[in-house]
Amino acid sequence: MFLARVYVTLKPTVNDPQGLTIRGALHSLGFSGVESVRAGKYMEIHLNSGDRKEAEQQLAEMCRKLLANPVIEEFRFELEELG
């Protein structure tokens, strides 16, 4: 059994209106030192697999097919073996 922590973020060249909105709100709250914000998604997935390499391959496929839009997003994941 593995725990995957999946991070999906917009590619650096893609405009991030949510990040801009967050930055503006932080500035209005007095956090003027914030120069930029990039918003993304974080997911935890419990994966029942006995093999690390197979789990990594499955996660990469999940990200490419559903969890991330490869046109505008990038993904990375961390894999932790549980008990």
BELFEN-V618911 format. One record per pair of residues at least 4 apart in sequence whose C-alpha atoms are under 6 Angstrom apart, sorted by sequence separation. I is the first residue (numbers start at 1). J is the second residue. D is the distance in Angstrom with one decimal. If there is no record, write none. Layout:
# BELFEN-V618911
I:J:D  I:J:D
This chain:
# BELFEN-V618911
27:31:4.8  61:65:6.0  62:66:5.7  63:67:4.4  64:68:6.0  69:73:5.3  26:31:5.3  27:32:4.8  63:68:5.2  68:73:5.9  23:37:5.8  19:37:4.7  19:38:4.7  19:39:5.1  9:40:4.5  8:40:5.6  8:41:5.1  7:41:5.9  7:42:4.8  6:42:5.7  6:43:5.1  5:43:5.8  5:44:4.7  4:44:5.6  4:45:5.1  3:45:5.8  3:46:4.7  2:46:5.7  2:47:5.1  1:47:5.7  1:48:4.5  1:49:5.5  11:72:5.7  10:72:5.8  11:73:5.1  10:73:4.2  11:74:5.8  9:73:5.4  9:74:5.4  8:74:5.7  8:75:4.4  7:75:5.6  7:76:5.4  6:76:6.0  6:77:4.3  5:77:5.4  5:78:5.2  4:78:5.6  4:79:4.6  3:79:5.8  3:80:5.1  2:80:5.5  2:81:4.5  2:82:5.4  1:82:5.6
